């Protein structure tokens, strides 16, 4: 461990950005419900084991590049890209008036005007305020009478801007069920971002506890061989 990392760990406050995975957690409608069953009980068997069944993109989770045609499956995301400085953008005020609001290039430019240049390598995290709905699945998915969901997300203009103008962006994440807005039918942000070899994080918790700059995010992506993603433990360190 480097001296700098040891010093950071020694003084840091740790924020858990992860929701516990439960059968009740809101899921994107195409995914099967999470199922868990007790297989062995300590009281009768001397040890405890439960059997879990879930789709890869359940709960707080990583979208690997392979989720949308990229080469890297989740276990092949390089470890150096799982520990990144966090750039945190807040669009919550806009979302209050527009459930289909998107994170735009101008939001990052505004962040830079306030906080200076982005780090050499970083994760862009968007706080939309949608986390307030997470314990009400219907409100979180927010489907209208036609079944179209309405929730904020990243714009494809932003993902293209990051790739072209801020290539140090290695991950994007937010506090909703999808990188794209809920009403998207073509998932243009996913299709723009993931095939470039970068990854995404969905259903983040506690983003309101992070400062705009100065936090370090640690992404516990699962080493599922050939996986397109998977439930992950995401932590942030604030020094």
Secondary structure, DSSP 8 states (H G I E B T S, - for coil): --HHHHHHHHH-EEEE------TTS---TTS---EEEEEE-HHHHSS-EEEEE--TT-SSEEE-GGGGT-S--GGGS-GGGGEEEEEEEE-HHHHHH-TT-EE-HHHHHHHHHHH-S--SSEEEEEE-SGGGGTTSHHHHH-B-TTS-B---EE-HHHHHHHHHH-TTEEEEEESSS-SS-TT-SS-HHHHHHGGGT-EEEES---GGGS-SSSEEEEEE----TT-SEEE-EEEEEE-
